[in-house]
Amino acid sequence: MKKALLWDLFWLFVFSLAVGFLVAQTAFAEKTKPTLAERLERLLDATHVAPPPSDRPETDEELHERLHEIAEDAAAVGGNVDDALLLLAVAQHESDFALDVDKGPCRAKTCDGGHAACFLQIHGGSDERNAQLFADRKDCFRTGLKALKNSAASCGPAWRFSAYASGSCISDAGHKGSAELEASWTKWKQRYAAEVAKEGK
């Protein structure tokens, strides 16, 4: 009887050790898994960025820090992979992450002749509102993402970004802009999937 009890206790101990090991391994894997922001930053580091204006130089260190902040802001505002990637896709399409389009003021002949602000080229309606969008990238991303989603709801899946691109769901310019944004978004999603796949190797 005592021998059987000892064996039971032994196997209970072995089982407890095995469960503890699996729990610790899972916790370690979760802890070392890159965050969305970290993955976005890796993608941004491998993305072409437009050179800064000649009168506003940006060092490599400053650029790296700015890309880090862009990744953090896109992840925070997007909240999920698809929306965060959409923000980066539109930002790249509109500006190639140029410093002046990010922070303002824009160079001549950019930002729709000075009427639009920030990466997502939002028409704030006043100089004060545009200044706010330049000063707060998260505000820019939130405002732009809302406009993108409103466009998708209005225009439907075929030309979901048409209203965002042109103000109309049925214009040729809107359809062209929507197709370009859709293509850019698809490329970012493919790049993200490839980045995640590399982590498993």
DAFEN-V276132 format. One line per field, one symbol per residue. ss: DSSP state (2 for helix, 1 for strand, 0 for the rest). psi: psi as a letter, one per 40 degrees, with the letter a starting at -180 (. if undefined). burial: # if it has 16 or more other ideal C-beta (glycine too) atoms within 10 Angstrom, else .. A space follows every 50 residues. Layout:
ss->???
psi->???
burial->???
This chain:
ss->02222222222222222222222222222222000222222222200000 00000000022222222222222222220022222222222222200022 22200000002222001000010000222222222022222222222222 22222000000222220000022222222222222222222222222220 0
psi->dddddddddddddddddddddddddddddddehiiddddddddddeihhi iiidegihidddddddddddddddddddeiddddddddddddddeffidd dddiiiiieifffediiidefhgdeidddddddddgdddddddddddddd ddddeiddfdeddddeeieeidddddddddddddddddddddddddddde .
burial->...................................##.######....#. .##....#....#..###.######.##..#.#############.#### #######..##....#######.#.....#.###..#.#######.##.. ##..#...########..#.#..##.##..##.##..#..##..#..... .
